[in-house]
Amino acid sequence: MLIASMRTPCHLHFSASQEAYTGMKRPVDHTPLTLSIAAVERDTGLSKDTLRVWQRRYGFPLPKRDALGERAYPIDQVEKLRIIKRLMDGGQRPGRLVNLSLAELLSLGEHRSAALGRMSCEVEAAHLRTLLDLMRAHDTDGLRRQLQQAQLRLGLQRFVCELVIPLNTLVGDAWLRGQLQIHEEHAYSEAIQVVLRGALAMVPAPAALDRPRVLLSTFPGEPHSLGLLMAEAMFALEGAKCLSLGAQTPLWDLVLATAAYKSDILALAFTGCMNPNQVVEGLTELRAKLPPAVQIWVGGSAPVLYRRPVEGVMALAPLAAIRPQVEQWRHGSPE
């Protein structure tokens, strides 16, 4: 239910007063700029444990050591890690990726981008690239206007499934190739959310007793919430009563919230930011703590959702699957 994670490097600050906030190592003489392990974790979405395991298992990344003996990662290695993480979010295995050159990794991204032209949607790729050009030109007003017009022309469901999903893919691919900066991706994300919230406000509100009652959120460690909004739009179009808690709700609070709001379905989104074991363990724990009548629906770009299913948890892909599943829930639910 959520787009793949799109990350770019943090801005490079050189003043000593900012080092504590950026995790950046101030270069001495001609020493190449490096990042601390905490900064690499924050910038790439790869945990410290993952970075250490890869170093032992694959010999990459191979950090230097700073004056205090702590790991210091050269910028070129961080760039490669970012691309590897992006490809992993798309389903690639790390063991295949870490020994590839930067050019080979970028080539894999190009193949992924080529798949955009084969998507079975009625929105032309040329239109998507026009929107991307508006992002690069920093024309946020023009971007928002184009998105609003497309939403009115297509309707909310087609807008989400036929435009936003492939556009997210295109934005992610542009980031992968270094053609889009983090501030440009953030401006795009804000524009999409403004348009989706405006469209959602026009959807007739369900009656107080309408069902299913759907609670939406993400796990702690999963900061991306755009997919939640896209899923909420699909649920709302089916007449479901939705409540979004936003991102990163603690597991026990999810249990309390489902009871407090009498939720029928807990919908969770994952982008691959989290360790796969944490996702599986968290879903298993959540399933054990929730009443059997409360269904857990999950979706997003995290491959673990579909490779390691959790008993009692329904993995949905693509977003369009929400409609038939809501209908099926209604046919099987008690009056």
CORRARA-V188114 format. One line per field, one symbol per residue. ss: DSSP state (H for helix, E for strand, - for the rest). A space follows every 50 residues. Layout:
BEGIN
ss = ???
END
This chain:
BEGIN
ss = ---------------HHHHHHH-EE--------EEEHHHHHHHH---HHH HHHHHHHH-----EE-----EEEEHHHHHHHHHHHHHHH----HHHH--- -HHHHHHHHHHHHHHHHH------HHHHHHHHHHHH---HHHHHHHHHHH HHHH-HHHHHHHHHHHHHHHHHHHHH-----HHHHHHHHHHHHHHHHHHH H-----------EEEEE--------HHHHHHHHHHHH---EEEE------ HHHHHHHHHH----EEEEEE-----HHHHHHHHHHHHHH-----EEEEEE ---HHHH-----EEE-----HHHHHHHHHHHH---
END
